[in-house]
Amino acid sequence: MTSLEDYRRIKNGEITEEVIKENLRWCAEEEEREADSKEEEEEEMEEEEYESDKSVWQLQNQFRAMKVSDSGCASLVKSILCSRCDPFSAELYRVESEHRKVPVLCNSTVSADSQQSRNNSTDFCSEVWNECQNVTLVNSLFADPQDGKTANSTSKLSDTWKSKSAFCNEFGGSSDDDGLVCFDGEPVKLNNSTENSSPPSGICVEKIGNGSYLNMVAHPDGSNRVFLSNQPGKIWLATVPGEGSGEELVIDDSSPFLDLTDEVYTDTEFGMMGIAFHPKFHKNGRFFTSFNCDKVKWPQCSGRCSCNSDVDCDPSKLSFDKGSEPCRYHSVIAEFSANGTSVRPQEVRRIFTMGLPFTSHHGGQILFGPKDGYLYFMMGDGGGRGDPYNFSQNKKSMLGKIMRLDIDNIPSATRIAELDLWGNYSIPEDNPFSEDKELQPEIWALGFRNPWRCSFDLERPSYFLCADVGQDVFEEVDIVTKGGNYGWRVYEGPFLYNPPTSPGGNTSSSSINPIFPVMGYNHSDVNKAEGSASITGGYFYRSTIDPCLYGRYLYADLYGAGIWAGTESPKNSGNFTSSKLNISCAQDSPIPCSDEAGSAGFSPGFIFSFGQDNRNDIFMLASSGLYRVVRPSRCNYTCATENVSRLAPPKSGPSPSPSASTSTSIRAVVSSSVVVYRFLLSFVCRFFFIELTEVL
């Protein structure tokens, strides 16, 4: 382990070895002239930080020594170990026992009159039991304190505790009206009423990359790495620098993680539309891409046409769209395999292939459900003004739908043909077709025009929100539920829609039970200088960087005409109100923004998509680059709950040389660095399985 003196010198140093040596010499001379009180104060702060890091390393070693083989159980054990770093850990470990290793785990078997019951508690204790009861642990946290087993003993929960009830009687508990709190796997909040109490005055961003991307997916290993893909078909793996570090996200354009540009057909609404990584990617290396291809240019681009007799459609009667015959272009989901950073460039298997009737409105995003592990595939109505063939309301058509596929249980080729599937997948038994026999079994929800960016809320996975692009009047955000019909083309948002032509027939409004949007905006509300409006869906903001955005759903207009924050009140009601926000670029952005930094009304250009990393930070993927939502104070926005006193401004450029610095300025920089470091340290515990060198 690094000595305390080495630790302090490295922390106070700069990037290169030469600068480190020069600064250390200079600082040594400067420290001799400083008052003893100053030296003692700094030494005390450094000692505190050093001890904090020792605690983090100890947690790392403790977790590794437990040798938890199951990923689900491992995730829960990590969160329990990290609860030691929680600012309210004294409350979590409130039982009077100096030997207690586990916080009080939230247990739903509490009084109906308790505060926890009223606040929709989580039965975290049962979750731990269900995930870990049959997992072998070395030196388990959950040993019976009366058992007397020695360190390094190996056991399962079910060996020690004969039932979930016995386990939770020992380790479970509840929050109550007297202020006692339990651990539910998340950071403790002593007062949930503060969420959304201070409305945001604007959104502050920093630019960390110049590239233009359509997709951003956090690495499944929980690190600060992300996968980014562009429309032509390249995927890169990159490390995201910390907020306020002053560093850029570095990508080697010449060395992509995967290059599918030979297979992907790119045009205005064609390209690589989505990427998704299997929930067990760390074990099986499986990942998936969703893209468009041209059967004229690529022989493997071949599949059934979505306009077919099953949906009462004859492709020979469709007109050419932009000079292309119907179903020349296809939507594809392909599986690939990786081992660490090494990827096999050949396709493993084709999950889905479908020909498209026109050249627009084919969505293409893919997501894995956080609870069920199934693959969700977002598909538009296929194009043509007003969905002329009414594909979105046709229950036999895959167009205008969200599909839900099981890619873990793949039937034989014979069985796939018998079931008339579109590729290598099976049907989840609880898909809506089990209740509505008219629905194709792949369909999860219907009535979409062009779903453009969907996400599951990290805190409430049942909140599955999708933005759906409108036709002439309204852009919408929907809460998607099993079997839901979202109205298109009977409705555009909340308004009845009258299609200009209907060769495929109509659906009457009285024959459906539409689910109307929870958020959205009228075309008349935005600047239409670009000729249209088009929504880009986002995420519920779950980062701690901007507390005034926390719990709000962010979405934007493609043309940069606005960004909105949707606030739900009361919580879990599904009732949202949206506020259009100013967006500004931080003055100390690592990469200068195109407009004057810090000025209100900054526009990043076309906002193609949003992204979320493992720190829960939110990113905008725009035509002018990659932007991260940062602390509001960096753009002079006021957020009453932002603790600006603990934060120092990030470095806006290279540090001045020692010869050009005064004692006062150097001390200020050192002091500010210490403050920033201590703030970031609280997050290290939450991600202690990341190598500490990456955090530093």
C-alpha positions in Angstrom: 0.0 0.0 0.0 1.2 3.5 -0.7 2.8 5.3 2.3 1.0 8.4 3.6 3.8 10.7 2.5 3.8 9.2 -1.1 0.0 9.3 -1.1 0.1 13.0 -0.3 2.7 13.8 -2.9 0.9 11.9 -5.7 -2.4 13.6 -4.8 -0.8 17.1 -4.9 1.1 16.3 -8.1 0.2 16.8 -11.8 0.1 14.5 -14.8 3.8 13.9 -15.8 6.6 12.6 -13.6 8.6 15.7 -14.3 5.9 18.0 -13.0 5.4 15.7 -10.0 9.0 16.0 -9.0 9.1 19.8 -9.6 6.0 20.4 -7.6 7.2 18.2 -4.7 10.4 20.1 -4.5 8.6 23.4 -4.6 6.0 22.3 -2.1 8.7 21.0 0.3 10.4 24.5 0.3 7.0 26.2 0.7 6.0 24.0 3.6 9.1 25.0 5.5 7.9 28.6 5.4 4.4 27.8 6.4 3.1 28.1 10.0 3.1 24.9 12.0 -0.6 25.2 12.5 -1.2 25.1 8.7 1.0 22.0 8.4 -0.8 20.2 11.2 -4.2 21.0 9.7 -3.3 19.6 6.3 -1.7 16.6 7.8 -4.8 15.9 9.7 -7.0 16.2 6.6 -4.6 13.9 4.7 -4.6 11.3 7.5 -8.4 11.3 7.4 -8.5 10.7 3.7 -5.8 8.1 3.9 -7.8 6.2 6.5 -10.9 6.5 4.4 -9.1 4.9 1.5 -7.9 2.1 3.7 -11.5 1.4 4.5 -12.4 1.2 0.8 -9.5 -1.2 0.2 -10.6 -3.3 3.2 -14.1 -3.5 1.7 -12.7 -4.6 -1.6 -10.6 -7.3 0.0 -13.5 -8.4 2.2 -15.8 -8.8 -0.8 -13.2 -10.7 -2.9 -12.5 -13.0 0.0 -16.2 -14.0 0.2 -15.9 -15.5 -3.3 -19.6 -14.9 -4.1 -20.3 -17.0 -7.2 -23.8 -15.8 -8.1 -24.0 -12.3 -9.7 -27.4 -11.5 -8.3 -26.3 -12.3 -4.8 -23.0 -10.6 -5.3 -24.7 -7.3 -6.2 -26.7 -7.4 -3.0 -23.6 -8.2 -0.9 -21.8 -5.3 -2.4 -24.5 -2.9 -1.5 -24.7 -4.2 2.0 -20.9 -3.9 2.5 -21.0 -0.4 1.0 -23.7 0.7 3.5 -20.8 1.2 5.9 -20.0 4.3 3.8 -23.5 5.7 4.0 -23.7 9.0 5.9 -26.5 7.5 8.0 -24.7 4.2 8.7 -25.0 4.8 12.4 -28.8 4.6 12.0 -28.5 1.5 9.8 -26.4 -0.4 12.3 -28.5 0.8 15.2 -28.8 -2.5 17.1 -26.7 -2.5 20.3 -24.1 -5.0 19.3 -20.5 -4.2 18.7 -20.2 -7.4 16.5 -23.0 -6.6 14.1 -21.7 -6.9 10.5 -25.0 -6.3 8.6 -27.2 -3.2 8.6 -30.9 -3.5 9.5 -32.4 -4.9 6.3 -35.8 -3.5 5.4 -38.4 -6.1 6.0 -42.0 -5.6 4.8 -43.5 -7.5 7.7 -44.1 -4.3 9.7 -47.0 -2.6 11.2 -49.5 -1.2 8.8 -49.5 2.0 10.8 -45.7 2.5 10.5 -44.1 5.2 8.4 -42.4 2.5 6.3 -45.6 0.8 5.4 -47.1 4.1 4.4 -44.1 4.9 2.2 -44.3 1.8 0.0 -41.4 -0.1 1.7 -39.2 -2.6 0.0 -38.8 -6.1 1.4 -35.0 -6.0 0.9 -34.4 -8.7 3.5 -36.6 -11.2 1.6 -34.7 -10.2 -1.6 -31.4 -11.0 0.0 -32.7 -14.4 1.2 -34.2 -15.3 -2.2 -31.0 -14.4 -4.1 -28.4 -15.8 -1.6 -30.0 -18.6 0.3 -28.3 -21.3 -1.7 -25.1 -19.4 -2.6 -21.9 -20.5 -0.9 -20.1 -17.7 1.0 -16.7 -17.7 2.6 -16.8 -16.0 6.0 -20.4 -15.0 5.5 -21.8 -11.7 6.8 -24.9 -13.6 7.8 -23.4 -16.1 10.2 -25.3 -16.8 13.4 -23.5 -14.8 16.2 -24.2 -17.7 18.6 -22.7 -20.3 16.2 -19.1 -19.7 17.0 -17.8 -20.6 13.5 -14.2 -19.5 12.8 -13.1 -17.0 10.1 -12.9 -18.4 6.5 -15.6 -20.9 7.2 -17.8 -21.7 4.2 -21.6 -21.9 4.4 -24.9 -21.1 2.7 -27.6 -19.0 4.3 -29.9 -22.0 4.2 -27.3 -24.0 6.3 -27.4 -21.5 9.1 -31.0 -20.2 8.9 -33.7 -22.7 8.4 -36.3 -20.2 6.9 -36.6 -16.8 5.5 -38.6 -15.9 8.6 -35.7 -16.9 10.9 -33.2 -15.0 8.7 -35.3 -11.8 8.7 -36.1 -12.0 12.4 -32.3 -11.8 12.9 -31.3 -9.2 10.3 -34.6 -7.5 9.3 -36.3 -4.4 10.6 -38.2 -1.3 9.5 -38.1 2.4 9.4 -40.5 4.0 11.8 -41.9 7.3 12.9 -39.2 7.8 15.6 -36.6 8.3 12.9 -35.1 4.8 12.9 -34.2 3.7 9.4 -33.5 0.4 7.6 -31.4 -0.4 4.6 -33.2 -1.2 1.3 -30.1 -1.5 -0.9 -30.0 2.3 -1.7 -28.5 5.3 0.0 -30.6 6.2 3.0 -32.9 9.2 2.8 -34.1 10.5 6.2 -36.7 12.8 4.6 -38.2 11.7 1.3 -40.4 14.7 1.2 -37.5 16.8 -0.1 -37.5 15.1 -3.5 -38.7 17.6 -6.1 -39.1 20.2 -3.5 -36.9 22.7 -5.3 -37.8 23.1 -9.0 -34.8 23.4 -11.3 -34.1 26.8 -12.7 -32.2 25.4 -15.7 -30.0 22.5 -16.9 -26.2 23.0 -16.9 -24.1 20.8 -19.2 -20.4 20.3 -20.0 -19.1 19.0 -23.3 -16.8 16.0 -23.0 -16.7 14.7 -26.5 -17.0 15.9 -30.1 -18.3 12.8 -31.7 -21.9 12.3 -32.8 -23.6 9.1 -31.5 -27.0 7.5 -31.4 -26.6 5.1 -28.6 -24.9 5.1 -25.2 -25.0 2.0 -22.9 -23.3 1.7 -19.5 -20.8 -1.2 -19.3 -22.5 -4.1 -17.5 -19.5 -4.5 -15.1 -20.6 -1.4 -13.2 -17.5 0.5 -14.0 -17.2 4.1 -15.4 -17.0 2.7 -19.0 -19.6 3.0 -21.6 -20.3 1.7 -25.1 -21.1 4.4 -27.7 -22.3 3.7 -31.3 -22.9 5.9 -34.2 -25.4 5.8 -37.0 -23.1 4.3 -39.7 -22.5 1.2 -37.5 -19.4 1.5 -35.3 -19.3 0.8 -31.6 -16.6 2.1 -29.2 -15.7 1.3 -25.6 -14.7 4.4 -23.7 -14.0 5.5 -20.1 -16.1 8.4 -18.8 -14.1 10.9 -16.8 -15.6 12.2 -13.5 -17.8 15.2 -13.4 -15.8 18.3 -12.7 -12.5 16.6 -13.5 -11.9 18.9 -16.5 -11.1 15.8 -18.6 -12.5 14.8 -22.0 -13.9 11.5 -23.0 -11.2 10.0 -25.3 -12.1 7.7 -28.2 -9.8 6.3 -30.8 -11.9 6.5 -33.9 -9.6 4.1 -35.7 -10.0 1.4 -33.1 -13.7 0.6 -32.6 -15.0 -2.2 -30.4 -17.0 -3.4 -33.4 -17.3 -2.2 -36.9 -20.5 -3.1 -38.9 -20.4 -0.4 -41.5 -20.3 -3.0 -44.3 -23.6 -4.5 -43.1 -25.4 -1.4 -41.9 -27.3 0.8 -44.4 -27.2 4.4 -43.4 -29.5 7.2 -44.5 -31.7 9.9 -42.8 -33.7 7.3 -40.8 -31.6 4.2 -41.4 -28.5 3.0 -39.5 -27.5 1.3 -36.3 -30.5 2.1 -34.1 -29.7 0.3 -30.9 -27.2 -1.8 -28.9 -27.9 -3.9 -25.8 -25.8 -6.1 -23.5 -27.1 -9.3 -22.0 -27.8 -9.0 -18.2 -25.2 -11.8 -17.7 -22.7 -10.3 -20.2 -19.9 -10.7 -17.7 -20.4 -14.5 -17.9 -21.6 -15.2 -21.4 -20.3 -12.2 -23.4 -23.5 -11.9 -25.4 -24.5 -8.5 -26.9 -27.0 -7.4 -29.5 -27.2 -4.8 -32.2 -30.3 -3.4 -34.0 -29.6 -2.0 -37.4 -31.0 -1.5 -40.9 -29.7 -3.2 -44.0 -30.2 -3.1 -47.8 -30.9 -6.5 -49.4 -29.5 -5.2 -52.7 -26.1 -4.5 -51.2 -25.8 -7.3 -48.6 -27.0 -10.9 -49.3 -27.6 -11.6 -45.6 -30.2 -8.9 -45.5 -33.1 -11.1 -46.3 -36.4 -11.7 -44.4 -40.1 -11.6 -44.6 -41.8 -8.5 -45.7 -43.9 -6.8 -43.0 -46.5 -6.1 -45.7 -47.9 -9.6 -46.2 -51.2 -11.5 -46.5 -51.3 -12.1 -42.7 -51.9 -8.4 -42.3 -54.0 -8.0 -45.4 -51.3 -6.2 -47.3 -50.0 -6.8 -50.8 -46.4 -5.4 -51.3 -46.9 -5.3 -55.1 -49.6 -2.6 -54.5 -47.4 -0.4 -52.4 -45.8 2.6 -54.1 -42.1 3.1 -54.3 -40.8 5.3 -51.5 -37.9 7.6 -52.4 -37.2 5.4 -55.4 -37.0 2.2 -53.4 -39.3 -0.9 -53.7 -41.2 -2.0 -50.6 -39.1 -4.2 -48.2 -35.8 -3.5 -49.9 -34.6 -2.3 -46.5 -34.9 -4.4 -43.3 -34.8 -4.1 -39.6 -32.4 -6.6 -38.0 -31.4 -7.7 -34.5 -28.1 -9.6 -34.6 -26.2 -11.3 -31.8 -22.5 -11.0 -31.2 -20.0 -12.3 -28.7 -17.2 -10.7 -26.8 -14.6 -11.8 -24.3 -13.5 -8.7 -22.3 -12.4 -6.1 -24.8 -12.0 -8.8 -27.6 -15.0 -9.1 -29.8 -15.8 -11.7 -32.4 -16.7 -9.7 -35.5 -18.8 -12.4 -37.1 -22.5 -12.5 -36.2 -23.4 -15.4 -33.9 -27.0 -15.6 -34.8 -29.8 -13.6 -36.3 -32.5 -12.8 -33.7 -34.9 -10.9 -35.9 -35.2 -9.8 -39.5 -38.2 -7.9 -41.0 -38.6 -6.1 -44.3 -39.9 -2.5 -44.1 -42.7 -1.2 -46.3 -41.4 2.4 -46.5 -38.2 4.3 -45.6 -39.1 5.8 -42.3 -40.6 5.2 -38.8 -38.9 1.9 -37.8 -37.7 2.8 -34.3 -35.1 0.2 -33.6 -34.1 0.6 -30.0 -33.5 -2.6 -28.0 -33.5 -2.9 -24.2 -33.3 -5.7 -21.6 -36.0 -5.5 -19.0 -34.3 -5.0 -15.6 -36.6 -7.4 -13.8 -37.6 -10.0 -16.4 -34.4 -10.2 -18.5 -36.4 -10.2 -21.8 -35.4 -8.2 -24.8 -37.7 -5.3 -25.7 -37.7 -4.1 -29.3 -39.3 -0.8 -30.3 -40.8 -0.7 -33.8 -42.4 2.2 -35.7 -45.4 2.0 -38.0 -43.2 1.6 -41.1 -43.7 5.1 -42.6 -46.0 6.7 -45.0 -48.0 9.7 -44.0 -50.7 8.9 -41.4 -49.8 5.1 -41.4 -52.0 4.5 -44.5 -52.3 0.8 -44.0 -53.1 1.1 -40.3 -50.3 -1.2 -39.3 -50.1 0.3 -35.7 -53.7 -0.9 -34.8 -53.4 -4.2 -36.7 -52.8 -6.9 -34.0 -51.2 -9.2 -36.6 -48.6 -6.7 -37.7 -45.3 -6.1 -35.9 -45.3 -2.4 -37.1 -46.1 0.3 -34.6 -45.5 -2.1 -31.7 -43.2 -2.8 -28.8 -42.1 -6.4 -28.8 -40.9 -8.6 -25.9 -38.7 -11.6 -26.8 -37.0 -14.4 -24.9 -33.5 -14.7 -26.4 -32.2 -17.2 -23.8 -34.5 -20.1 -24.8 -34.1 -20.5 -28.6 -36.2 -23.2 -30.2 -35.0 -25.5 -33.0 -35.2 -24.3 -36.6 -38.1 -26.7 -37.1 -40.0 -25.3 -34.2 -39.2 -21.7 -35.3 -40.8 -22.5 -38.7 -43.8 -24.1 -37.1 -44.4 -21.1 -34.9 -43.8 -18.7 -37.8 -41.3 -16.6 -35.9 -39.2 -13.9 -37.4 -35.9 -15.3 -36.1 -34.1 -17.0 -33.2 -36.1 -16.3 -30.1 -39.0 -17.7 -28.1 -42.2 -16.1 -26.7 -42.4 -15.3 -23.0 -45.4 -17.1 -21.6 -46.9 -14.0 -19.9 -46.9 -11.8 -23.0 -50.3 -10.2 -23.7 -51.3 -12.8 -26.3 -52.1 -15.1 -23.3 -55.0 -12.8 -22.6 -55.8 -11.4 -26.0 -55.7 -14.2 -28.6 -55.9 -11.7 -31.5 -52.4 -10.4 -30.7 -49.3 -11.7 -32.3 -47.4 -13.4 -29.5 -44.3 -11.1 -29.8 -46.3 -8.0 -29.0 -46.1 -6.3 -25.6 -47.9 -3.0 -26.5 -49.3 -1.4 -29.6 -50.5 1.9 -31.2 -47.2 3.7 -31.7 -46.1 5.9 -34.6 -42.3 5.9 -34.0 -41.1 5.2 -30.5 -37.9 7.1 -30.2 -36.0 6.3 -27.0 -37.5 4.4 -24.1 -36.1 3.7 -20.6 -36.8 1.9 -17.4 -36.6 3.9 -14.2 -33.7 2.8 -12.1 -35.7 3.1 -8.8 -39.0 1.9 -10.2 -38.5 -0.6 -13.0 -42.3 -0.9 -13.5 -42.0 2.7 -14.9 -41.2 2.0 -18.6 -41.4 5.3 -20.4 -41.3 5.7 -24.2 -41.4 8.9 -26.3 -43.4 8.6 -29.5 -42.9 10.9 -32.4 -46.1 12.7 -33.5 -47.4 13.5 -37.0 -48.7 17.1 -37.2 -49.8 18.2 -33.8 -48.4 16.5 -30.7 -45.2 14.8 -29.3 -45.8 12.4 -26.5 -44.4 10.4 -23.6 -46.2 7.2 -22.5 -45.9 4.9 -19.6 -45.9 1.6 -21.3 -47.7 -1.3 -19.7 -48.5 -4.9 -20.7 -51.0 -5.0 -23.6 -51.5 -1.2 -23.6 -52.9 0.5 -26.7 -51.4 4.0 -27.2 -53.8 5.2 -29.8 -52.0 5.8 -33.0 -53.4 6.3 -35.7 -56.9 6.7 -34.1 -55.3 9.3 -31.9 -52.3 11.6 -32.1 -51.5 12.1 -28.5 -54.8 13.1 -26.9 -56.3 14.3 -30.1 -58.4 12.3 -32.6 -56.5 11.9 -35.9 -58.0 11.8 -39.4 -55.6 10.1 -41.9 -55.4 11.6 -45.4 -55.7 8.2 -47.0 -56.8 4.8 -45.7 -56.1 2.0 -48.2 -55.6 -0.3 -45.2 -58.9 0.6 -43.5 -59.6 2.4 -40.3 -60.1 1.6 -36.6 -63.0 3.3 -34.8 -62.3 5.2 -31.6 -65.1 3.3 -29.9 -63.4 -0.1 -30.6 -60.2 0.6 -28.6 -59.4 1.7 -25.0 -56.5 4.1 -25.6 -53.9 5.0 -23.0 -53.1 8.7 -23.4 -49.7 10.3 -22.9 -48.5 11.4 -19.5 -46.3 14.2 -20.9 -45.6 15.9 -24.2 -45.8 19.1 -26.1 -47.7 20.7 -29.0 -45.8 21.5 -32.2 -47.0 25.1 -31.8 -45.0 25.2 -28.5 -41.6 24.9 -30.2 -39.5 26.7 -32.8 -40.4 25.2 -36.1 -37.6 26.9 -38.1 -36.2 23.4 -38.9 -39.6 22.5 -40.4 -40.9 20.1 -37.8 -40.9 18.9 -34.2 -39.8 15.4 -33.1 -39.5 14.2 -29.5 -36.4 12.4 -28.1 -37.1 10.4 -25.0 -34.8 10.4 -22.0 -34.5 9.1 -18.4 -35.7 9.7 -14.9 -32.8 11.7 -13.4 -31.3 9.6 -10.6 -27.9 11.2 -10.3 -26.8 13.1 -7.2 -25.0 15.8 -9.3 -28.1 18.0 -9.6 -30.4 17.5 -6.7 -33.1 19.7 -8.2 -33.5 17.4 -11.1 -33.7 14.3 -9.0 -36.7 12.1 -9.7 -37.8 14.1 -12.8 -38.1 12.7 -16.3 -36.0 14.5 -18.9 -36.9 14.6 -22.6 -36.1 16.9 -25.5 -36.9 17.9 -29.0 -34.7 16.5 -31.8 -34.2 20.0 -33.3 -32.9 21.4 -30.1 -36.1 23.4 -29.7 -36.5 22.6 -26.0 -35.7 20.3 -23.1 -38.3 19.4 -20.5 -38.4 18.0 -17.0 -41.5 16.1 -16.1 -42.5 16.0 -12.4 -44.8 13.4 -11.0 -47.1 14.5 -8.2 -48.1 12.7 -6.1 -45.4 10.1 -6.4 -46.4 6.8 -8.1 -49.6 8.5 -9.4 -48.8 8.7 -13.1 -49.7 12.4 -13.0 -47.0 14.5 -14.5 -46.5 18.2 -15.2 -43.8 19.3 -17.5 -41.6 22.4 -17.4 -39.5 23.7 -20.3 -36.0 24.5 -19.0 -33.2 26.7 -20.1 -30.0 24.9 -21.0 -26.6 26.4 -20.5 -23.0 25.3 -21.0 -20.6 25.4 -18.1 -17.9 28.1 -18.4 -15.3 25.5 -17.5 -16.5 22.9 -19.9 -13.6 20.5 -20.8 -14.4 21.3 -24.5 -15.8 24.7 -25.3 -19.4 24.6 -26.5 -20.4 26.1 -29.8 -22.2 29.0 -28.3 -20.8 31.4 -25.7 -20.1 29.3 -22.6 -22.4 30.0 -19.7 -25.0 31.8 -21.8 -28.6 30.9 -21.5 -30.2 29.6 -24.7 -27.3 27.4 -25.6 -28.2 24.8 -28.2 -26.3 21.6 -28.7 -27.8 21.1 -32.2 -29.9 18.0 -33.0 -30.5 16.0 -29.8 -30.5 12.5 -31.1 -30.7 10.6 -27.8 -29.9 10.5 -24.1 -27.5 8.2 -22.2 -27.0 7.1 -18.6 -23.8 5.7 -17.1 -23.2 3.6 -14.0 -22.9 6.7 -11.8 -26.5 7.5 -13.0 -25.3 10.7 -14.6 -27.3 11.7 -17.7 -25.8 12.6 -21.1 -27.1 14.2 -24.2 -26.0 12.7 -27.5 -26.2 15.5 -30.0 -25.0 16.4 -33.5 -22.4 18.7 -32.0 -21.0 16.3 -29.5 -21.5 14.5 -26.2 -22.8 16.5 -23.2 -23.2 15.6 -19.5 -25.6 17.2 -17.1 -23.5 18.7 -14.3 -23.9 20.8 -11.2 -26.3 23.7 -11.7 -23.9 26.1 -9.9 -21.4 25.7 -12.7 -23.8 27.7 -14.9 -24.8 30.0 -12.1 -28.2 28.3 -11.7 -29.5 28.1 -8.1 -30.5 24.8 -6.5 -31.4 25.2 -2.9 -30.4 21.6 -2.2 -27.0 21.6 -3.9 -24.2 21.6 -1.3 -21.9 24.1 -3.1 -19.9 24.7 0.0 -18.4 21.2 -0.3 -17.5 21.6 -4.0 -14.7 23.4 -5.7 -14.8 24.5 -9.4 -13.2 22.0 -11.7 -9.9 22.8 -13.4 -10.6 24.7 -16.6 -7.1 24.2 -18.1 -3.5 23.2 -17.3 -2.3 24.2 -13.9 0.2 27.1 -13.8 3.8 26.3 -13.3 5.2 26.6 -9.8 7.4 29.6 -10.8 4.3 31.6 -11.8 2.3 30.8 -8.7 2.2 32.5 -5.3 2.0 30.7 -2.0 -1.6 31.8 -1.6 -2.8 30.5 -5.0 -1.1 27.1 -4.6 -2.6 26.7 -1.2 -6.0 27.5 -2.6 -5.6 24.9 -5.4 -4.5 22.3 -2.9 -7.3 23.1 -0.5 -9.9 23.0 -3.4 -8.5 19.6 -4.6 -8.8 18.2 -1.1 -12.5 19.3 -0.9 -13.3 17.8 -4.3 -11.4 14.6 -3.4 -13.4 14.2 -0.2 -16.7 14.7 -2.0 -15.8 12.1 -4.6 -14.7 9.7 -2.0 -18.2 9.2 -0.8 -19.0 7.7 -4.3 -16.0 5.4 -4.2 -17.7 3.3 -1.6 -20.7 2.9 -3.8 -18.5 1.7 -6.6 -15.8 0.1 -4.6 -15.5 -2.8 -6.9 -14.0 -0.4 -9.5 -10.3 -0.2 -9.3 -9.4 2.8 -7.1 -6.8 3.9 -9.6 -9.6 4.5 -12.1 -11.5 6.7 -9.7 -8.4 8.7 -8.9 
